[in-house]
């Protein structure tokens, strides 16, 4: 019996140990995870300052494996979810937990969803980005290390309420690998990862950051990032399209007061800019080399290359440029008084200073369309090559500009100079040249301006362009070659004759030189801001001045004669002079002959009388010359030679004028020689214009040109 009792005690002890062990294991398996879950929620809440919730936690004490289903961080302020993680798996040193140490050999986070918010005061809703509460800075007594961490299938939403309007960006398919994470250590953790931005484009990172993210150094590769989500930062009425690829190095914090520094290269593909459905610009590629951003202090680009850009410049029927205005009521909107403080704050917000060392444009195209004239004007600038040096938005800072382009309708454009367009008083100074521009391409403007159109002709001009504030001054040296015009019937616009007193055909005839060219100096000046300013008025004033100068040329009083004065049927013209005893025309007389030939070919009803003058200086010259040296040899006396010399001069001039202007000889009669009764004494042939049939040459020319 004693032996039986002893056996029973042994069995009871064994069973008690077994039940105790089972109870202990049950405590470890059932109770300890719950205790650990509560402890982890409390401690992580202290560390992160926001409320941490864990739905379910499993712990394997023997293997040190932890599995968490449902991990959530709620905002301390509004209770919104900052982070939601479906699953977390980790290998933890369970015994280290008793020493208040969390040591993870491996951490795997599956499908995390993070929502970051930047408030109106530019503070982030996460303490590691914004400003931590003072309570979070207290010592928790917990050490935390992770040797290897993996994040899979994550997503990040960034909401910026400090911008106007508020912006929201989405990053999906986040994959991250981190090594050697220890908040208590000053050594950075290694990080590598990739993600898809806004469902378009990919980002890859590789570098090292401190666990609290307060400093770091990353290499960032952006591939095919869409620009469409960022267009609101550019303008609320302009639409930006395209994709960007970049290779960047990012360091934060930056030196001094800068938040971060970024350097590297960027390249955009298929960049487009539009407004209200109208294309404004497009570029095949845009490359930026040696980009340096020190935020928020400055943005610097060493070289910006724009390849194959296309620009559309349009004017509507009202003369307004299309696409550059907001589609809204232009009337001023009242500003509530309560907004005055906000305006003051915004005006005091510093903006970064940016600079581009050189902008290079290659193989550009500019489409010009103007519907304010009828028919609508259109042309294209092709093969545009342009450079801009040292571009900065600083007041009074001048940007050097060099450009050239071919004009599709014919001709070429060159532009060189500098412009300071920023600041309260913009200024610019350019030298521009247009070479052999085909004038008929501008018939839409000529129709409105001069009631004529051109059938052929080219224009070459050199311009000095100056802008100071609102005032633009342009001085152009214009050369028109082979210009031919035709009148437009039934035009309601004022004719050239009404504006300056001469029909256009006659004006062009008078302006042309012996080679058929017209050379004019055209000064234009006026305010850019005044939409009623008519640049053509300045051109008309120039032409009127030219006409007045023509009247003072050797063809005296030609204006009054041709404009049909009733009391002027004949007009004396400055004579053609010669060297004594010679048939050689005097200096400067060739130009007079060319002017006369053009005049006679235009004014079909005029007759030019040529009167040879018997000059005493001719007689003296012939008397001192041997007879065999006379221009008309084999004559008996010098008097006879003088007579024949004077007549020969007149017929020589008549023949030259007939050949130059294709004038019939009947309109170039040579009158009998006359003795010199003046005090001039110069050998000469006197000229006198006569209106044929007593009709007004001007009236005939006008009727032929204007109808």
C-alpha positions in Angstrom: 0.0 0.0 0.0 2.8 2.3 0.8 4.3 1.6 -2.6 0.9 2.3 -4.2 0.6 5.6 -2.4 4.1 6.6 -3.5 3.3 5.8 -7.1 0.1 7.9 -6.9 2.1 10.8 -5.6 4.6 10.4 -8.4 1.9 10.2 -11.0 0.1 13.2 -9.6 3.4 15.2 -9.6 4.1 14.2 -13.2 0.6 15.1 -14.2 0.8 18.4 -12.3 4.1 19.2 -14.1 2.5 18.3 -17.4 -0.6 20.4 -16.8 1.6 23.2 -15.5 3.7 22.9 -18.6 0.6 22.9 -20.8 -0.7 25.9 -18.9 2.7 27.7 -19.3 2.8 26.8 -23.0 -0.8 28.0 -23.3 0.2 31.2 -21.6 3.0 31.6 -24.1 1.0 30.7 -27.1 -2.3 32.5 -26.2 -1.6 35.1 -23.7 2.0 36.2 -24.5 1.1 37.3 -28.1 -1.8 39.4 -26.8 0.5 40.9 -24.1 3.2 41.5 -26.7 0.6 43.1 -29.1 -0.6 45.4 -26.4 2.9 46.3 -25.4 4.0 46.9 -29.0 0.9 49.1 -29.6 1.8 51.2 -26.6 5.5 51.5 -27.2 5.1 52.2 -31.0 2.4 54.9 -30.2 4.9 56.6 -27.9 7.6 56.4 -30.6 5.5 57.5 -33.6 3.3 60.0 -31.7 0.3 58.6 -33.6 -2.0 55.8 -32.4 -0.8 52.3 -33.5 -3.3 49.4 -33.8 -2.5 45.7 -34.4 -5.4 43.4 -35.3 -3.7 40.0 -34.8 -0.2 39.0 -33.7 1.3 35.4 -33.7 4.6 34.6 -32.0 6.7 31.5 -32.2 9.0 31.6 -29.2 11.1 28.7 -30.4 11.8 30.2 -33.8 11.4 33.8 -33.0 9.0 34.4 -35.8 6.3 37.0 -35.6 3.3 37.3 -38.0 1.1 40.3 -37.8 -2.2 40.7 -39.7 -3.6 44.2 -39.9 -1.2 46.9 -38.8 -2.6 50.5 -38.7 -1.3 53.9 -37.7 -4.0 56.5 -37.1 -3.4 60.3 -37.1 -3.3 61.7 -33.6 -5.2 64.8 -34.8 -8.1 63.6 -37.0 -7.9 59.9 -36.6 -7.4 59.2 -40.3 -5.3 56.3 -41.4 -1.7 57.3 -42.0 -0.5 53.7 -42.7 -2.3 50.4 -43.2 -0.3 47.2 -43.7 -1.9 43.9 -44.5 0.8 41.6 -43.3 4.1 41.8 -41.4 6.4 38.9 -41.0 9.6 39.1 -38.9 12.3 37.0 -37.2 12.8 38.4 -33.8 15.0 37.5 -30.8 12.3 36.7 -28.3 14.6 36.8 -25.3 15.9 40.2 -26.3 12.3 41.5 -25.8 12.7 40.8 -22.1 15.7 43.2 -22.2 13.5 45.8 -23.9 15.4 45.2 -27.1 13.8 44.6 -30.5 16.2 42.9 -32.8 14.9 41.7 -36.2 17.0 39.6 -38.4 14.4 39.8 -41.2 11.4 42.0 -41.7 8.9 41.6 -44.5 6.1 44.1 -45.0 3.3 43.2 -47.5 0.9 45.7 -49.2 1.5 48.8 -47.1 -0.7 51.8 -47.9 0.7 55.2 -46.7 -1.1 58.6 -46.8 1.1 61.6 -46.2 -0.5 65.1 -45.8 1.2 68.4 -45.9 -1.0 71.0 -44.2 -1.7 74.6 -45.1 1.1 75.5 -42.7 3.6 73.3 -44.6 3.8 70.8 -41.8 3.6 67.1 -42.5 1.3 64.7 -40.6 4.2 62.3 -39.9 6.6 63.4 -37.1 9.7 62.2 -38.9 8.9 64.7 -41.7 7.2 67.4 -39.8 7.9 68.7 -36.3 7.7 66.2 -33.6 5.9 66.8 -30.4 8.1 67.2 -27.4 6.7 64.1 -25.8 8.2 62.0 -28.6 11.7 63.1 -27.7 11.6 61.5 -24.3 13.6 58.4 -23.8 11.7 55.2 -24.3 14.4 52.9 -23.2 14.0 50.6 -26.2 16.7 49.7 -28.7 15.6 48.7 -32.2 17.6 47.2 -35.0 16.7 45.5 -38.3 19.3 43.7 -40.2 17.3 43.1 -43.4 13.9 44.5 -44.4 11.8 44.0 -47.5 8.7 45.9 -48.5 6.5 44.6 -51.3 3.5 45.9 -53.2 3.2 49.2 -51.4 1.5 52.4 -52.3 2.0 56.0 -51.2 -0.4 58.9 -51.5 1.0 62.4 -51.0 -1.5 65.2 -50.4 -0.1 68.8 -50.4 -2.7 71.2 -49.0 -0.1 74.0 -48.8 -0.3 74.4 -52.6 -3.2 76.2 -54.4 -5.0 74.3 -55.6 -4.2 71.3 -53.4 -2.3 68.6 -55.2 -2.4 64.8 -54.7 0.2 62.4 -56.1 0.1 58.6 -56.2 3.0 56.2 -56.1 2.2 52.5 -56.6 3.9 49.1 -56.8 6.6 50.2 -54.3 9.4 47.7 -53.7 12.0 48.5 -51.1 15.0 46.7 -49.5 16.7 48.1 -46.4 19.7 46.9 -44.5 21.2 47.8 -41.1 18.4 49.9 -39.7 19.1 51.2 -36.2 17.4 54.4 -34.9 19.9 54.6 -32.0 22.8 54.6 -34.4 24.1 57.5 -36.3 25.0 55.2 -39.2 22.7 55.4 -42.2 20.7 52.5 -43.5 21.2 51.2 -47.0 18.1 51.5 -49.2 17.2 50.3 -52.6 13.8 50.3 -54.3 11.5 51.0 -57.2 8.0 52.3 -57.7 5.5 53.4 -60.4 4.5 57.1 -60.2 1.0 58.1 -61.0 0.5 55.0 -63.1 3.0 56.4 -65.6 6.7 56.2 -65.3 9.0 54.5 -62.9 11.4 55.6 -60.1 14.4 53.7 -58.8 16.4 54.7 -55.8 19.7 53.5 -54.4 21.6 55.0 -51.4 21.7 55.5 -47.7 19.4 57.4 -45.3 19.1 57.8 -41.5 16.2 55.8 -40.0 14.4 59.0 -39.1 14.8 60.3 -42.7 16.3 63.6 -41.5 19.3 63.1 -43.7 20.2 60.9 -46.6 22.0 60.5 -49.9 20.2 58.9 -52.8 20.7 58.2 -56.5 17.4 58.5 -58.2 16.5 57.3 -61.7 13.2 58.5 -63.2 12.0 56.8 -66.3 9.2 57.9 -68.6 7.5 60.1 -65.9 4.4 61.8 -67.2 4.3 65.6 -66.9 0.5 65.9 -67.1 -0.1 65.7 -63.3 2.4 68.5 -62.8 0.9 71.0 -65.2 -1.1 72.8 -62.5 2.1 73.9 -61.0 2.8 75.7 -64.2 -0.5 77.4 -64.9 -4.2 76.9 -64.4 -5.0 77.5 -68.1 -2.0 75.9 -69.8 -1.8 72.2 -70.4 1.6 70.4 -70.2 2.2 67.0 -71.8 5.1 64.7 -72.3 7.5 62.4 -70.4 10.7 62.9 -68.5 13.7 60.7 -67.8 16.2 61.8 -65.2 19.4 60.7 -63.5 19.7 62.5 -60.2 21.7 62.6 -57.0 19.8 63.8 -53.9 21.3 64.9 -50.6 19.4 66.3 -47.6 19.6 68.4 -45.7 21.5 70.8 -47.9 24.1 73.3 -46.9 22.9 76.4 -44.9 19.2 76.8 -44.9 18.4 74.6 -47.9 16.2 71.6 -47.3 17.9 69.4 -50.0 20.2 69.5 -52.9 19.6 67.7 -56.3 22.1 67.4 -59.1 22.1 65.4 -62.4 20.6 65.4 -65.9 17.1 65.4 -67.3 15.6 64.6 -70.7 12.0 65.2 -71.8 10.4 63.5 -74.7 7.4 64.6 -76.7 6.8 67.7 -74.7 3.7 69.6 -75.6 2.0 72.8 -74.4 -1.6 73.8 -75.2 -4.4 76.0 -74.0 -8.1 75.8 -74.6 -7.6 73.1 -77.3 -5.0 75.2 -79.2 -1.5 73.9 -79.6 1.1 76.4 -78.4 4.3 74.4 -78.5 5.9 71.0 -78.9 9.4 69.7 -78.8 10.7 66.2 -79.7 13.2 66.3 -76.9 14.3 68.7 -74.2 17.6 67.9 -72.5 19.0 69.6 -69.4 22.6 68.9 -68.4 24.3 69.6 -65.1 21.1 70.5 -63.2 21.7 71.7 -59.7 18.8 72.4 -57.3 19.4 73.8 -53.8 15.9 74.1 -52.5 14.5 76.6 -51.8 17.4 78.9 -52.7 18.2 78.3 -56.4 17.7 76.2 -59.5 20.6 76.1 -62.0 20.9 74.4 -65.4 24.2 74.5 -67.2 22.7 73.8 -70.7 19.2 73.3 -72.0 18.9 71.8 -75.4 15.5 72.0 -77.2 15.4 69.7 -80.2 12.9 70.1 -83.1 10.5 72.5 -81.3 7.4 73.6 -83.0 5.6 76.9 -81.9 2.2 78.1 -83.1 1.5 81.8 -83.0 -2.1 82.7 -83.9 -4.1 85.8 -84.0 -7.9 85.6 -84.2 -10.2 87.9 -86.2 -10.1 90.5 -83.4 -6.3 90.7 -83.5 -5.8 88.9 -80.2 -3.2 86.2 -79.8 -4.8 82.8 -79.2 -4.0 80.6 -76.2 -2.2 83.0 -74.0 -5.2 84.4 -72.1 -7.1 82.7 -69.4 -10.6 81.8 -70.4 -12.4 83.9 -67.8 -14.0 87.2 -67.4 -11.4 89.9 -67.7 -13.2 92.2 -65.3 -11.5 92.6 -62.0 -12.8 90.4 -59.2 -13.4 91.9 -55.7 -11.0 90.7 -53.1 -12.5 90.2 -49.6 -10.8 92.1 -46.9 -10.2 88.9 -45.0 -7.9 87.8 -47.8 -5.5 90.8 -47.4 -3.4 89.0 -44.8 -3.1 86.0 -46.9 -1.9 88.1 -49.8 0.7 89.6 -47.7 2.0 86.3 -46.5 2.2 85.0 -50.1 4.1 88.0 -51.3 6.6 87.4 -48.6 7.2 83.8 -49.4 10.7 83.4 -50.9 10.9 81.8 -54.3 14.0 80.1 -55.7 16.3 82.0 -58.0 16.8 80.1 -61.2 19.5 80.4 -63.9 20.1 78.6 -67.3 23.7 79.0 -68.6 22.8 78.4 -72.2 19.6 77.5 -74.1 20.1 76.0 -77.5 17.3 75.5 -80.0 17.9 73.2 -82.9 15.8 72.5 -86.1 12.9 74.6 -84.8 9.7 75.5 -86.6 7.4 78.5 -86.0 3.9 78.5 -87.5 2.5 82.0 -88.1 -1.3 82.4 -88.6 -3.2 85.6 -88.7 -7.0 85.6 -89.2 -7.3 89.4 -88.6 -6.6 90.0 -92.3 -8.4 88.6 -95.3 -7.5 86.2 -96.7 -5.9 84.8 -93.6 -2.1 85.0 -93.5 0.0 82.0 -92.8 3.7 81.3 -93.1 6.4 79.2 -91.4 9.8 79.8 -90.0 11.9 76.7 -90.7 15.3 75.5 -89.6 15.2 77.7 -86.6 18.6 77.8 -84.8 18.7 79.9 -81.6 20.9 80.3 -78.5 20.2 82.3 -75.3 23.1 82.8 -73.0 22.8 83.3 -69.2 19.1 83.3 -68.7 18.0 84.6 -65.3 14.7 86.2 -64.1 16.6 89.1 -62.6 15.6 92.7 -63.2 18.0 94.5 -65.6 19.8 91.3 -66.3 20.3 91.0 -70.1 20.1 87.7 -72.0 22.2 87.4 -75.1 20.1 86.1 -78.0 21.2 84.8 -81.4 18.8 83.3 -83.9 18.4 82.5 -87.6 15.6 80.8 -89.6 14.5 80.2 -93.1 11.1 81.6 -94.2 9.0 79.0 -96.0 7.5 81.4 -98.5 11.1 82.7 -99.3 13.8 84.5 -97.5 15.8 84.2 -94.3 15.8 85.9 -90.8 18.8 86.7 -88.6 18.5 88.2 -85.1 21.3 89.2 -82.6 21.1 91.2 -79.5 20.2 91.2 -75.8 17.0 91.5 -73.8 16.2 92.1 -70.1 12.5 91.3 -70.0 12.2 90.8 -66.2 11.6 93.7 -63.8 9.4 96.7 -63.9 11.1 98.3 -67.0 11.9 95.6 -69.6 14.5 96.5 -72.2 15.9 95.0 -75.4 18.3 95.9 -78.1 18.5 93.8 -81.3 20.0 93.9 -84.8 17.8 91.9 -87.2 18.1 91.2 -90.9 15.6 89.8 -93.3 17.2 88.5 -96.6 15.3 88.3 -99.8 11.9 87.9 -98.3 9.2 87.2 -100.9 6.8 90.2 -100.8 3.8 88.6 -102.5 3.4 86.3 -99.4 2.2 89.4 -97.5 -0.5 90.4 -100.0 -3.1 90.0 -97.2 -1.6 93.0 -95.4 -0.8 95.0 -98.6 -4.4 94.7 -99.6 -5.6 96.4 -96.4 -2.7 98.9 -96.3 -2.2 100.1 -99.9 -5.2 98.6 -101.8 -2.7 96.8 -104.1 -1.1 93.4 -104.3 2.3 92.4 -105.5 3.0 89.9 -108.3 6.7 89.7 -107.6 9.4 91.3 -105.6 11.8 90.7 -102.7 12.6 92.6 -99.5 15.8 92.8 -97.7 16.0 94.9 -94.5 18.4 95.5 -91.6 16.7 96.7 -88.4 17.8 98.2 -85.2 15.2 97.3 -82.6 15.1 98.9 -79.1 12.6 98.4 -76.3 12.5 100.4 -73.2 9.6 99.8 -70.9 6.5 100.0 -73.0 8.1 101.9 -75.9 9.4 100.1 -79.0 11.6 101.8 -81.6 12.5 100.2 -84.9 14.8 101.8 -87.5 14.8 99.8 -90.7 16.9 100.1 -93.8 14.7 98.5 -96.4 15.6 97.4 -100.0 12.9 96.3 -102.3 14.0 94.6 -105.5 12.0 93.9 -108.7 8.8 95.0 -107.1 5.7 94.9 -109.3 2.2 95.8 -108.0 -1.3 95.7 -109.3 -4.3 97.6 -108.0 -7.3 95.9 -106.3 -10.6 97.0 -107.6 -13.5 98.2 -105.5 -11.4 98.6 -102.4 -13.0 100.7 -99.6 -9.6 101.4 -97.9 -7.9 104.7 -98.6 -5.7 104.6 -101.6 -2.0 105.5 -101.7 -2.8 108.6 -103.7 -5.3 109.8 -101.0 -2.7 109.2 -98.3 0.5 110.8 -99.9 -0.7 112.4 -103.1 0.8 110.0 -105.6 -0.5 106.7 -107.1 1.5 103.7 -106.0 2.8 102.9 -109.4 4.3 106.4 -109.9 5.7 106.4 -106.4 7.5 103.1 -107.0 8.8 104.4 -110.3 10.2 107.5 -108.6 11.7 105.5 -105.8 13.5 102.9 -108.0 17.2 103.4 -108.8 19.0 102.4 -112.0 19.0 98.8 -110.9 15.3 98.7 -110.2 15.7 98.7 -106.4 14.0 100.9 -103.8 16.0 101.9 -100.7 14.1 103.4 -97.8 14.9 104.2 -94.1 11.7 103.5 -92.1 11.6 104.6 -88.5 8.8 103.2 -86.4 8.1 103.9 -82.7 5.1 103.5 -80.4 3.7 101.9 -77.3 3.3 98.2 -77.1 0.5 98.3 -74.6 -1.8 100.5 -76.9 -3.8 98.1 -79.0 -5.1 101.1 -81.1 -1.6 102.1 -82.3 -1.4 101.6 -86.1 2.1 100.8 -87.2 1.2 101.6 -90.8 0.7 105.2 -90.0 4.5 105.4 -89.3 5.2 103.8 -92.7 2.9 106.3 -94.4 4.6 109.2 -92.7 8.0 107.8 -94.0 6.7 107.5 -97.6 5.3 111.1 -97.4 8.7 112.3 -96.3 10.3 110.4 -99.2 7.9 112.1 -101.7 8.8 115.5 -100.3 12.4 114.7 -100.8 11.8 113.5 -104.3 10.3 116.9 -105.2 13.5 118.6 -104.2 15.7 116.4 -106.4 17.1 117.7 -109.7 13.7 117.0 -111.2 12.3 120.2 -109.7 8.6 120.7 -109.0 7.9 117.3 -110.4 5.3 116.6 -107.7 3.2 119.6 -108.5 3.5 118.9 -112.2 2.4 115.3 -112.0 -0.4 115.9 -109.5 -2.1 117.9 -112.2 -1.9 121.5 -111.3 -4.1 123.4 -113.7 -1.7 126.3 -114.0 1.3 124.1 -114.7 1.3 122.4 -118.1 5.1 122.5 -118.6 7.9 121.9 -116.2 11.5 122.9 -116.4 13.9 120.2 -115.2 17.5 120.7 -114.2 19.6 120.3 -117.3 22.1 117.6 -118.2 25.5 119.1 -118.1 28.7 118.2 -120.0 32.4 118.8 -119.8 33.4 121.8 -122.1 34.1 120.6 -125.7 33.1 117.0 -124.9 30.1 114.7 -125.2 30.9 113.2 -121.8 28.0 113.7 -119.3 28.8 115.6 -116.2 29.1 114.0 -112.7 25.8 112.7 -111.2 23.9 113.0 -114.5 23.5 109.3 -114.9 21.1 109.1 -111.9 19.0 112.0 -113.4 18.7 110.1 -116.7 17.5 107.0 -115.0 14.9 109.0 -113.0 13.7 110.6 -116.2 13.5 107.3 -118.0 11.4 105.7 -115.2 9.2 108.8 -115.1 8.6 108.8 -118.9 7.8 105.1 -119.0 5.2 105.6 -116.2 3.6 108.8 -117.3 2.6 107.9 -120.9 1.1 111.3 -121.7 4.2 113.4 -121.0 6.6 114.8 -123.6 10.2 115.7 -122.8 11.7 118.5 -124.9 15.5 118.6 -125.2 17.1 121.9 -126.1 20.8 122.0 -126.9 22.5 125.2 -125.5 25.3 126.9 -127.4 27.7 127.5 -124.6 30.6 130.0 -124.7 32.7 127.6 -122.7 32.4 125.1 -125.5 33.6 127.6 -128.0 36.6 128.5 -125.9 37.5 124.9 -125.4 37.2 124.1 -129.1 39.3 127.1 -130.1 42.1 125.9 -127.9 42.0 122.4 -129.3 43.4 121.2 -132.7 40.6 120.6 -135.1 41.4 116.9 -135.4 40.7 116.6 -131.7 37.2 118.1 -131.9 34.3 115.6 -131.1 33.0 116.5 -134.5 36.1 116.7 -136.7 36.5 117.9 -140.3 34.7 121.1 -139.8 35.9 124.5 -141.0 35.3 126.6 -137.8 35.0 126.1 -134.1 31.6 127.8 -134.2 30.2 125.2 -136.6 31.7 122.4 -134.4 30.1 123.9 -131.3 26.7 123.9 -133.1 27.0 120.3 -134.1 28.4 119.3 -130.7 25.3 120.7 -128.9 22.9 119.0 -131.3 24.8 115.6 -131.0 24.5 115.9 -127.2 20.7 116.3 -127.3 20.2 113.4 -129.7 22.6 111.2 -127.6 20.5 111.9 -124.5 17.2 111.3 -126.4 18.5 107.9 -127.6 19.6 106.9 -124.0 16.3 107.8 -122.5 14.4 105.9 -125.2 16.5 102.8 -124.6 16.3 103.0 -120.8 12.5 103.6 -120.5 11.4 102.2 -123.9 10.0 105.6 -124.7 9.0 106.4 -128.3 11.3 109.0 -129.9 8.2 111.1 -130.7 8.0 111.9 -127.0 11.6 113.0 -126.9 11.8 115.8 -129.5 15.1 117.7 -129.9 14.4 121.4 -130.4 16.7 123.8 -132.3 19.8 124.9 -130.4 19.6 128.1 -128.4 22.3 130.5 -127.4 23.2 130.6 -123.7 21.7 133.7 -122.2 22.3 132.7 -118.6 25.2 133.4 -116.4 26.0 129.7 -115.9 28.1 129.2 -118.9 28.0 125.4 -118.5 27.7 123.2 -121.6 24.3 121.6 -121.2 21.1 120.3 -122.7 18.0 121.9 -121.1 14.9 119.7 -120.4 11.2 120.6 -120.2 8.3 118.3 -119.5 5.0 119.0 -121.2 1.6 117.4 -120.5 0.4 115.8 -123.7 -2.9 117.0 -125.1 -3.2 119.4 -122.1 -4.4 116.5 -120.0 -3.2 116.0 -116.4 -0.5 113.4 -116.4 -1.3 112.7 -112.8 -5.0 112.1 -113.5 -4.2 109.7 -116.4 -1.7 107.8 -114.3 -4.2 107.7 -111.4 -7.0 106.4 -113.5 -4.8 103.7 -114.9 -3.5 102.6 -111.5 -6.6 102.8 -109.3 -9.1 101.1 -111.5 
